[in-house]
């Protein structure tokens, strides 16, 4: 009964948080807008206000992005999320505009960028439009046909090459000869056309509206580059690290009609022929400034200048997910410190509308990447970073196909292919369960559980041998590295998915489901060794290649491998090196789980040595990235950052023992290290541990946040319980 009541209150609480006042506004556009790809709209209205309320929440949406000014002041820089909380649905923002309002006349202006094409992280509505609804005491500002609206002809398409098909964004060309200078300012009357009602709220083509579940972007303002060097006709402008940013410049020229080009060092490098985004600016005569509003990413911004242009200044604006890199890791091994630092930067630059695999080639929410990213977020970012994974979980399950299959990346237009092992990882122990347990937020479980259960028990079936049937599916991909033993991997991932589902079913009181889950888990437990164990390693009977290191790791992490097999499995993992950076995380974790920190850190050094020899702030997609324009792999891929989590969770030893780090354990595995410290952000405050080893004696200094308690476990097995506060203790 208690569980039922808790579940009921959880659902009611969720519904209450979703309640909203009735919409009065309508979607608006311009009659001359044909909703072609890469179209831009200028929208503007004025309203008179007698008294400014303490708060005035505006609900704002666009297909696809918007920039908002009130009384000439920038309020939102790149608002809106890419479409797709569910098929046919859109996100809307909530913005408190009260601080920007004034008594008397107010001017509201918006610039809208309509992508107009699908991508691997966006599903187009097919209609360029804008929605604005602010209802507050004494204030009612609604998008309707009283607004002014025109298509902004200065924004245009470039010639080929265009961004590759995975990206919904287009290249941007801005012709300054057609610029409407100051059009958004009060008293400037350059928007002469009238807006047209385009659609009603919560109906096609924009569909059901869902409130934005993540913060507005962090905005650094305009910043100076670290360095600027001119070589020939090109300015090479260095950023402090790989970042998401928009380039800005101030120039002077006597000639109109020349083209200034903007690309980053990642335009082709790391993408092969899968081009990223670039920009062009067509000059007018005189002094002029411009900021390209479509974000790019990279370490270097290149301005390719036409003859006769004098550059007065160049700057950049970093934008990105609004969370701090509040975690840390330090030890007496500089290599591991640098590895943690690069992993954190790689994680951050792969977060925006969704988690993605890389910000250059795809910007796509592949769930193999997300599983690694969401785990890293708990050790690198403040708790705001956890919201992006929750958003992704709801999207993944909302896009489930009619046949029960789930697929990624989503949101997406024109993509429905399943990668079975990635999907099992997503819904399982290292995906949904880690998000729920580490965050302490299980509010998404009632919303997705039935669909998850259908996927695991209708799409996946057990064979006569007591193991899960291997499915050919749409794209059988296990990892980027060679020698994949797919049958062992499939059973390992499926068992871990059932293990997570069992916990969810217990929380939700799904008694009947528990019986079915336990029955399947028991079958796998009884038959896994019989089918796959050779006496020295796990191998499928028909598998003929080198022994798969990934398969051994999943056997350990799932618990299907008993401890008596650890010596043999340790031997395999000391010799076999087939995993790509995505799956290497699980091999390293298996070594820690088998209490082999020396071997884990040794392997970490060996595997990541090539990445760290390059002067990049981020980690690569593959081990042997060539850093050439024709290399088809990214120099920035967050699936490679597994060591970030492992160094904090296992080497320093900080791991939750109850949801949300309400209680936690510190059980360090230092291996050869003598000094280690880490900070782990939590909803209760930051957990900090500092460990110094002299001989066999460990000195620990631990900060336990208010509202939490900790258990400190020394290598000898002695454990000490701690309450809130800062403590220093010694042990062996």
TACOR-V694061 format. One record per residue. N is the residue number from 1. RES is the residue in one letter. SS is DSSP state (alpha for helix, beta for strand, coil for the rest). PHI is phi in whole degrees, -180 to 180 (* if undefined). BURIAL is I if it has 24 or more other ideal C-beta (glycine too) atoms within 12 Angstrom, else O. Layout:
N|RES|SS|PHI|BURIAL, N|RES|SS|PHI|BURIAL
//
This chain:
1|X|coil|*|O, 2|X|alpha|-60|O, 3|X|alpha|-64|O, 4|X|alpha|-63|O, 5|X|alpha|-65|O, 6|X|alpha|-62|O, 7|X|alpha|-65|I, 8|X|alpha|-61|O, 9|X|alpha|-65|O, 10|X|alpha|-63|I, 11|X|alpha|-66|O, 12|X|alpha|-63|O, 13|X|alpha|-62|O, 14|X|alpha|-64|O, 15|X|alpha|-63|O, 16|X|alpha|-65|O, 17|X|alpha|-69|O, 18|X|alpha|-90|O, 19|X|coil|-64|O, 20|X|coil|-150|O, 21|X|coil|-68|O, 22|X|coil|-60|O, 23|X|coil|-76|I, 24|X|coil|-112|O, 25|X|coil|-76|I, 26|X|coil|-128|I, 27|X|beta|-66|I, 28|X|beta|-127|I, 29|X|beta|-153|I, 30|X|beta|-126|I, 31|X|coil|-63|O, 32|X|coil|-87|O, 33|X|coil|-83|I, 34|X|coil|-96|O, 35|X|coil|54|I, 36|X|coil|-82|O, 37|X|coil|-56|I, 38|X|coil|66|I, 39|X|beta|-99|I, 40|X|beta|-126|I, 41|X|beta|-122|I, 42|X|beta|-107|I, 43|X|beta|-130|I, 44|X|beta|-157|I, 45|X|beta|-152|I, 46|X|beta|-127|I, 47|X|beta|-149|I, 48|X|beta|-104|O, 49|X|beta|-128|I, 50|X|coil|-85|O, 51|X|coil|-137|O, 52|X|coil|-85|I, 53|X|coil|-73|O, 54|X|coil|-66|O, 55|X|coil|-147|O, 56|X|coil|-140|I, 57|X|beta|-84|I, 58|X|beta|-99|I, 59|X|beta|-98|I, 60|X|beta|-131|I, 61|X|beta|-143|I, 62|X|beta|-156|I, 63|X|beta|-112|I, 64|X|coil|-129|I, 65|X|beta|-136|I, 66|X|beta|-143|I, 67|X|beta|-124|I, 68|X|beta|-123|I, 69|X|beta|-122|I, 70|X|beta|-129|I, 71|X|coil|54|I, 72|X|coil|81|O, 73|X|beta|-102|O, 74|X|beta|-66|I, 75|X|beta|-106|I, 76|X|beta|-132|I, 77|X|beta|-103|I, 78|X|beta|61|I, 79|X|beta|-89|I, 80|X|coil|90|I, 81|X|coil|-116|I, 82|X|coil|-55|I, 83|X|coil|-71|I, 84|X|coil|136|I, 85|X|coil|-58|I, 86|X|coil|-157|I, 87|X|coil|-55|I, 88|X|coil|83|I, 89|X|coil|-103|I, 90|X|beta|-132|I, 91|X|beta|-95|I, 92|X|beta|-130|I, 93|X|beta|-96|I, 94|X|beta|-116|I, 95|X|beta|-132|I, 96|X|beta|-81|I, 97|X|coil|-96|I, 98|X|alpha|-55|I, 99|X|alpha|-63|O, 100|X|alpha|-104|I, 101|X|coil|-85|I, 102|X|coil|-139|I, 103|X|coil|-69|O, 104|X|beta|98|O, 105|X|beta|-80|O, 106|X|beta|-127|I, 107|X|beta|-114|I, 108|X|beta|-114|I, 109|X|beta|-137|I, 110|X|beta|-141|I, 111|X|beta|-106|I, 112|X|beta|-116|I, 113|X|beta|-107|I, 114|X|beta|-99|I, 115|X|coil|-63|I, 116|X|coil|74|I, 117|X|coil|-153|I, 118|X|coil|-75|I, 119|X|beta|-157|I, 120|X|coil|-84|I, 121|X|coil|-145|I, 122|X|beta|-157|I, 123|X|coil|-118|I, 124|X|coil|-67|I, 125|X|coil|-79|I, 126|X|coil|89|I, 127|X|coil|-142|I, 128|X|coil|-74|I, 129|X|beta|-163|I, 130|X|beta|-140|I, 131|X|beta|-136|I, 132|X|beta|-142|I, 133|X|beta|-139|I, 134|X|beta|-123|I, 135|X|beta|-124|O, 136|X|beta|-146|I, 137|X|coil|-54|O, 138|X|coil|79|O, 139|X|beta|-133|I, 140|X|beta|-145|O, 141|X|beta|-120|I, 142|X|beta|-129|I, 143|X|coil|-70|I, 144|X|coil|-160|I, 145|X|coil|-77|O, 146|X|coil|-85|O, 147|X|coil|-72|I, 148|X|beta|-96|I, 149|X|beta|-158|I, 150|X|beta|-142|I, 151|X|beta|-82|I, 152|X|coil|-92|I, 153|X|coil|-72|O, 154|X|coil|-67|I, 155|X|beta|-85|I, 156|X|beta|-141|I, 157|X|coil|-87|I, 158|X|coil|-84|I, 159|X|coil|-76|O, 160|X|coil|-63|O, 161|X|coil|-79|O, 162|X|coil|-102|I, 163|X|coil|-57|I, 164|X|coil|-64|I, 165|X|coil|-61|O, 166|X|coil|-73|I, 167|X|coil|-93|I, 168|X|coil|-83|I, 169|X|coil|-75|I, 170|X|coil|-105|I, 171|X|coil|-62|I, 172|X|beta|-117|I, 173|X|beta|-113|I, 174|X|beta|-118|I, 175|X|beta|-97|I, 176|X|alpha|-65|I, 177|X|alpha|-68|I, 178|X|alpha|-107|I, 179|X|coil|-66|I, 180|X|coil|-103|I, 181|X|coil|-59|O, 182|X|coil|67|O, 183|X|coil|-59|I, 184|X|coil|-86|I, 185|X|coil|-80|O, 186|X|coil|-61|O, 187|X|coil|81|O, 188|X|coil|-96|O, 189|X|coil|-109|O, 190|X|coil|-112|O, 191|X|coil|-103|I, 192|X|coil|-100|O, 193|X|coil|-78|I, 194|X|beta|-95|O, 195|X|beta|-73|I, 196|X|beta|-121|I, 197|X|beta|-62|I, 198|X|beta|-104|I, 199|X|beta|-170|I, 200|X|coil|-84|O, 201|X|coil|-72|I, 202|X|coil|63|I, 203|X|coil|-134|O, 204|X|coil|-60|O, 205|X|coil|-88|I, 206|X|coil|-88|I, 207|X|coil|73|I, 208|X|coil|-62|I, 209|X|beta|-99|I, 210|X|beta|-124|I, 211|X|beta|-65|I, 212|X|coil|-54|I, 213|X|coil|-96|I, 214|X|coil|-130|I, 215|X|coil|-68|I, 216|X|coil|-64|I, 217|X|coil|-66|I, 218|X|beta|-70|I, 219|X|beta|-135|I, 220|X|beta|-78|O, 221|X|beta|74|O, 222|X|beta|-72|O, 223|X|beta|-125|I, 224|X|coil|-79|O, 225|X|coil|-66|I, 226|X|coil|-62|O, 227|X|beta|-155|O, 228|X|beta|-132|I, 229|X|beta|-131|O, 230|X|beta|-103|O, 231|X|beta|-127|O, 232|X|coil|65|O, 233|X|coil|-95|O, 234|X|beta|-121|I, 235|X|beta|-91|I, 236|X|beta|-103|I, 237|X|beta|-112|I, 238|X|beta|-91|I, 239|X|beta|-93|I, 240|X|beta|-69|O, 241|X|beta|-171|I, 242|X|beta|-64|I, 243|X|beta|-142|I, 244|X|beta|-91|I, 245|X|beta|-157|I, 246|X|beta|-119|I, 247|X|beta|-84|I, 248|X|beta|-133|I, 249|X|beta|-151|I, 250|X|beta|-128|O, 251|X|beta|-134|I, 252|X|beta|-138|O, 253|X|beta|-152|I, 254|X|coil|-91|O, 255|X|coil|-118|O, 256|X|coil|-95|O, 257|X|coil|95|O, 258|X|coil|-84|I, 259|X|beta|-113|I, 260|X|beta|-100|I, 261|X|beta|-112|I, 262|X|beta|-131|I, 263|X|beta|-143|I, 264|X|beta|-105|I, 265|X|coil|-65|I, 266|X|coil|-99|I, 267|X|coil|-60|I, 268|X|coil|-120|I, 269|X|coil|-60|I, 270|X|coil|90|I, 271|X|coil|-125|I, 272|X|coil|61|O, 273|X|coil|-96|O, 274|X|coil|-87|I, 275|X|coil|-62|I, 276|X|coil|-90|I, 277|X|coil|-92|I, 278|X|coil|-145|I, 279|X|beta|-144|I, 280|X|beta|-135|I, 281|X|beta|-134|I, 282|X|beta|-98|I, 283|X|coil|-75|I, 284|X|coil|-113|I, 285|X|coil|-75|O, 286|X|beta|104|O, 287|X|beta|-85|O, 288|X|beta|-157|I, 289|X|beta|-125|I, 290|X|beta|-158|I, 291|X|beta|-125|I, 292|X|coil|-78|I, 293|X|coil|-81|I, 294|X|coil|-82|I, 295|X|coil|-69|I, 296|X|beta|-122|I, 297|X|beta|-147|I, 298|X|beta|156|I, 299|X|beta|-97|I, 300|X|beta|-130|I, 301|X|beta|-102|I, 302|X|beta|-114|I, 303|X|beta|-104|I, 304|X|beta|-99|I, 305|X|coil|-99|I, 306|X|coil|-76|I, 307|X|coil|-65|O, 308|X|coil|87|O, 309|X|coil|-93|I, 310|X|beta|-103|O, 311|X|beta|-90|I, 312|X|beta|-87|O, 313|X|beta|-165|I, 314|X|beta|-134|I, 315|X|beta|-146|I, 316|X|beta|-142|I, 317|X|beta|-120|I, 318|X|beta|-83|I, 319|X|beta|-126|I, 320|X|beta|170|I, 321|X|coil|-61|I, 322|X|coil|-87|I, 323|X|coil|-149|I, 324|X|coil|-88|O, 325|X|coil|-78|I, 326|X|coil|-95|I, 327|X|coil|-85|I, 328|X|beta|-158|I, 329|X|beta|-149|I, 330|X|beta|-141|I, 331|X|beta|-152|I, 332|X|coil|-87|O, 333|X|coil|-117|I, 334|X|alpha|-58|O, 335|X|alpha|-61|I, 336|X|alpha|-68|I, 337|X|alpha|-62|I, 338|X|alpha|-68|I, 339|X|alpha|-63|I, 340|X|alpha|-61|I, 341|X|alpha|-62|I, 342|X|alpha|-68|I, 343|X|alpha|-63|I, 344|X|alpha|-65|I, 345|X|alpha|-65|I, 346|X|alpha|-64|I, 347|X|alpha|-58|I, 348|X|alpha|-64|I, 349|X|alpha|-78|I, 350|X|coil|-106|I, 351|X|beta|-127|I, 352|X|coil|-162|I, 353|X|coil|-60|I, 354|X|coil|-138|I, 355|X|beta|-66|I, 356|X|coil|-142|I, 357|X|coil|-76|I, 358|X|coil|-157|I, 359|X|coil|-88|I, 360|X|coil|-99|I, 361|X|coil|-86|I, 362|X|coil|-131|I, 363|X|coil|55|I, 364|X|coil|-116|I, 365|X|coil|-87|I, 366|X|coil|-72|I, 367|X|alpha|-81|I, 368|X|alpha|-62|I, 369|X|alpha|-66|I, 370|X|alpha|-63|I, 371|X|alpha|-56|I, 372|X|alpha|-71|I, 373|X|alpha|-67|I, 374|X|alpha|-65|I, 375|X|alpha|-68|I, 376|X|alpha|-64|I, 377|X|alpha|-58|I, 378|X|alpha|-68|I, 379|X|alpha|-102|I, 380|X|alpha|-110|I, 381|X|coil|-113|I, 382|X|coil|-67|I, 383|X|alpha|-58|I, 384|X|alpha|-62|I, 385|X|alpha|-64|I, 386|X|alpha|-73|I, 387|X|alpha|-68|I, 388|X|alpha|-69|I, 389|X|alpha|-68|I, 390|X|alpha|-61|I, 391|X|alpha|-57|I, 392|X|alpha|-65|I, 393|X|alpha|-62|I, 394|X|alpha|-63|I, 395|X|alpha|-63|I, 396|X|alpha|-57|I, 397|X|alpha|-78|I, 398|X|alpha|-67|I, 399|X|coil|-93|I, 400|X|coil|-54|I, 401|X|coil|-71|I, 402|X|coil|-62|O, 403|X|coil|-86|O, 404|X|coil|93|O, 405|X|coil|-73|I, 406|X|coil|-108|I, 407|X|coil|-147|I, 408|X|coil|-143|I, 409|X|coil|-82|I, 410|X|coil|-138|I, 411|X|coil|-64|I, 412|X|coil|-158|I, 413|X|coil|-113|I, 414|X|coil|77|O, 415|X|coil|-144|I, 416|X|coil|-144|I, 417|X|coil|-83|O, 418|X|coil|-94|I, 419|X|coil|-107|I, 420|X|alpha|-55|I, 421|X|alpha|-70|I, 422|X|alpha|-65|I, 423|X|alpha|-69|I, 424|X|alpha|-65|I, 425|X|alpha|-63|I, 426|X|alpha|-63|I, 427|X|alpha|-81|I, 428|X|coil|-100|I, 429|X|alpha|-63|I, 430|X|alpha|-93|I, 431|X|alpha|-107|I, 432|X|alpha|-59|I, 433|X|alpha|-67|I, 434|X|alpha|-59|I, 435|X|alpha|-60|I, 436|X|alpha|-67|I, 437|X|alpha|-74|I, 438|X|alpha|-71|I, 439|X|alpha|-85|I, 440|X|coil|76|I, 441|X|coil|-112|I, 442|X|coil|-109|I, 443|X|coil|-64|I, 444|X|coil|-80|I, 445|X|alpha|-60|I, 446|X|alpha|-62|I, 447|X|alpha|-81|I, 448|X|alpha|-121|I, 449|X|alpha|-60|I, 450|X|alpha|-60|O, 451|X|alpha|-71|I, 452|X|alpha|-62|I, 453|X|alpha|-62|I, 454|X|alpha|-61|I, 455|X|alpha|-62|I, 456|X|alpha|-76|I, 457|X|alpha|-116|I, 458|X|alpha|-110|O, 459|X|alpha|-72|I, 460|X|coil|-97|I, 461|X|coil|-128|O, 462|X|beta|-91|I, 463|X|coil|-94|O, 464|X|coil|-65|O, 465|X|coil|-86|O, 466|X|coil|82|O, 467|X|coil|-118|I, 468|X|beta|-70|I, 469|X|coil|-72|O, 470|X|coil|-69|I, 471|X|coil|-109|I, 472|X|coil|-69|O, 473|X|coil|53|I, 474|X|coil|-91|O, 475|X|coil|-151|O, 476|X|coil|-84|O, 477|X|coil|-129|I, 478|X|coil|-109|I, 479|X|coil|-180|I, 480|X|coil|-80|I, 481|X|coil|-84|I, 482|X|coil|-82|O, 483|X|coil|59|I, 484|X|coil|-97|I, 485|X|coil|-89|I, 486|X|alpha|-67|I, 487|X|alpha|-68|I, 488|X|alpha|-66|I, 489|X|alpha|-60|I, 490|X|alpha|-62|I, 491|X|alpha|-68|I, 492|X|alpha|-64|I, 493|X|alpha|-66|I, 494|X|alpha|-66|I, 495|X|alpha|-63|I, 496|X|alpha|-65|I, 497|X|alpha|-68|I, 498|X|alpha|-64|I, 499|X|alpha|-60|I, 500|X|alpha|-68|I, 501|X|alpha|-62|I, 502|X|alpha|-60|I, 503|X|alpha|-65|I, 504|X|alpha|-64|I, 505|X|alpha|-63|I, 506|X|alpha|-63|O, 507|X|alpha|-64|I, 508|X|alpha|-94|I, 509|X|coil|71|O, 510|X|coil|-87|I, 511|X|alpha|-62|O, 512|X|alpha|-63|O, 513|X|alpha|-63|I, 514|X|alpha|-58|O, 515|X|alpha|-63|O, 516|X|alpha|-68|I, 517|X|alpha|-64|I, 518|X|alpha|-61|O, 519|X|alpha|-62|O, 520|X|alpha|-70|I, 521|X|alpha|-62|I, 522|X|alpha|-63|O, 523|X|alpha|-59|I, 524|X|alpha|-66|I, 525|X|alpha|-59|I, 526|X|alpha|-75|O, 527|X|alpha|-117|I, 528|X|alpha|-62|I, 529|X|alpha|-65|I, 530|X|alpha|-57|O, 531|X|alpha|-86|I, 532|X|alpha|-116|I, 533|X|beta|-80|I, 534|X|coil|-100|O, 535|X|coil|107|O, 536|X|coil|-128|O, 537|X|coil|-167|I, 538|X|beta|-95|I, 539|X|coil|-146|I, 540|X|coil|-72|I, 541|X|coil|-58|O, 542|X|coil|-95|O, 543|X|coil|-84|I, 544|X|coil|-118|O, 545|X|coil|-87|O, 546|X|coil|-58|O, 547|X|coil|-57|I, 548|X|coil|-81|I, 549|X|alpha|-64|I, 550|X|alpha|-63|I, 551|X|alpha|-62|I, 552|X|alpha|-65|I, 553|X|alpha|-63|I, 554|X|alpha|-67|I, 555|X|alpha|-62|I, 556|X|alpha|-70|I, 557|X|alpha|-69|I, 558|X|alpha|-76|I, 559|X|coil|89|O, 560|X|coil|-73|I, 561|X|coil|-88|I, 562|X|coil|-76|O, 563|X|alpha|-63|O, 564|X|alpha|-66|O, 565|X|alpha|-91|I, 566|X|alpha|-59|O, 567|X|alpha|-59|O, 568|X|alpha|-67|I, 569|X|alpha|-69|I, 570|X|alpha|-62|I, 571|X|alpha|-62|O, 572|X|alpha|-61|I, 573|X|alpha|-73|I, 574|X|coil|-87|I, 575|X|coil|-119|O, 576|X|coil|-98|I, 577|X|coil|-133|I, 578|X|coil|-111|I, 579|X|coil|-63|I, 580|X|coil|-79|I, 581|X|alpha|-58|I, 582|X|alpha|-62|I, 583|X|alpha|-88|I, 584|X|alpha|-59|I, 585|X|alpha|-53|I, 586|X|alpha|-75|I, 587|X|alpha|-68|I, 588|X|alpha|-62|I, 589|X|alpha|-66|I, 590|X|alpha|-61|I, 591|X|alpha|-64|I, 592|X|alpha|-64|I, 593|X|alpha|-64|I, 594|X|coil|-89|I, 595|X|coil|61|I, 596|X|coil|-123|I, 597|X|alpha|-66|I, 598|X|alpha|-60|O, 599|X|alpha|-69|I, 600|X|alpha|-62|I, 601|X|alpha|-71|I, 602|X|alpha|-63|I, 603|X|alpha|-67|I, 604|X|alpha|-59|I, 605|X|alpha|-58|I, 606|X|alpha|-64|O, 607|X|alpha|-72|I, 608|X|alpha|-100|I, 609|X|alpha|-60|O, 610|X|alpha|-66|O, 611|X|alpha|-61|I, 612|X|alpha|-79|I, 613|X|coil|-79|O, 614|X|coil|-87|I, 615|X|coil|-86|O, 616|X|coil|-121|I, 617|X|coil|-96|I, 618|X|coil|-128|I, 619|X|coil|-99|I, 620|X|coil|-89|I, 621|X|coil|-75|I, 622|X|coil|-130|I, 623|X|coil|-67|I, 624|X|coil|-109|O, 625|X|coil|-65|I, 626|X|coil|-96|O, 627|X|coil|57|I, 628|X|coil|-125|O, 629|X|coil|-60|O, 630|X|coil|-95|O, 631|X|coil|-70|I, 632|X|coil|-83|I, 633|X|coil|-117|I, 634|X|coil|-86|I, 635|X|coil|-91|I, 636|X|coil|-154|I, 637|X|coil|-142|I, 638|X|alpha|-75|I, 639|X|alpha|-67|I, 640|X|alpha|-83|I, 641|X|alpha|-91|I, 642|X|alpha|-51|I, 643|X|alpha|-57|I, 644|X|alpha|-55|I, 645|X|alpha|-67|I, 646|X|alpha|-69|I, 647|X|alpha|-64|I, 648|X|alpha|-78|I, 649|X|alpha|-80|I, 650|X|alpha|-110|I, 651|X|alpha|-66|I, 652|X|coil|-79|I, 653|X|coil|89|I, 654|X|beta|-90|I, 655|X|beta|-144|I, 656|X|beta|-71|I, 657|X|coil|-116|I, 658|X|coil|-147|O, 659|X|alpha|-55|I, 660|X|alpha|72|I, 661|X|alpha|64|I, 662|X|coil|-60|I, 663|X|beta|-127|I, 664|X|beta|-151|I, 665|X|beta|-118|I, 666|X|beta|-120|I, 667|X|coil|-131|I, 668|X|coil|-68|I, 669|X|coil|-122|I, 670|X|coil|-77|I, 671|X|coil|58|I, 672|X|coil|-83|O, 673|X|coil|-75|I, 674|X|coil|-117|O, 675|X|beta|-139|I, 676|X|beta|-146|I, 677|X|beta|-146|I, 678|X|beta|-153|I, 679|X|beta|-121|I, 680|X|beta|-122|I, 681|X|coil|-71|I, 682|X|coil|-145|I, 683|X|coil|-65|I, 684|X|coil|-91|I, 685|X|coil|129|I, 686|X|coil|-85|I, 687|X|beta|-89|I, 688|X|beta|-132|I, 689|X|beta|-137|I, 690|X|beta|-128|I, 691|X|beta|-129|I, 692|X|beta|-126|I, 693|X|beta|-111|I, 694|X|beta|-125|O, 695|X|coil|65|O, 696|X|coil|-101|O, 697|X|beta|-95|O, 698|X|beta|-106|I, 699|X|beta|-109|I, 700|X|beta|-112|I, 701|X|beta|-116|I, 702|X|beta|-128|I, 703|X|beta|-106|I, 704|X|beta|-107|I, 705|X|coil|-65|I, 706|X|coil|-57|O, 707|X|coil|86|O, 708|X|coil|-128|I, 709|X|beta|-143|I, 710|X|beta|-134|I, 711|X|beta|-121|I, 712|X|beta|-101|I, 713|X|beta|-118|I, 714|X|coil|-85|I, 715|X|coil|-55|O, 716|X|coil|-69|O, 717|X|coil|104|O, 718|X|coil|-69|O, 719|X|beta|-124|O, 720|X|beta|-130|I, 721|X|beta|-93|O, 722|X|beta|-129|I, 723|X|coil|-98|O, 724|X|coil|-61|O, 725|X|beta|130|O, 726|X|beta|-107|O, 727|X|beta|-132|O, 728|X|beta|-124|O, 729|X|beta|-149|I, 730|X|beta|-124|O, 731|X|beta|-176|O, 732|X|coil|-108|O
//
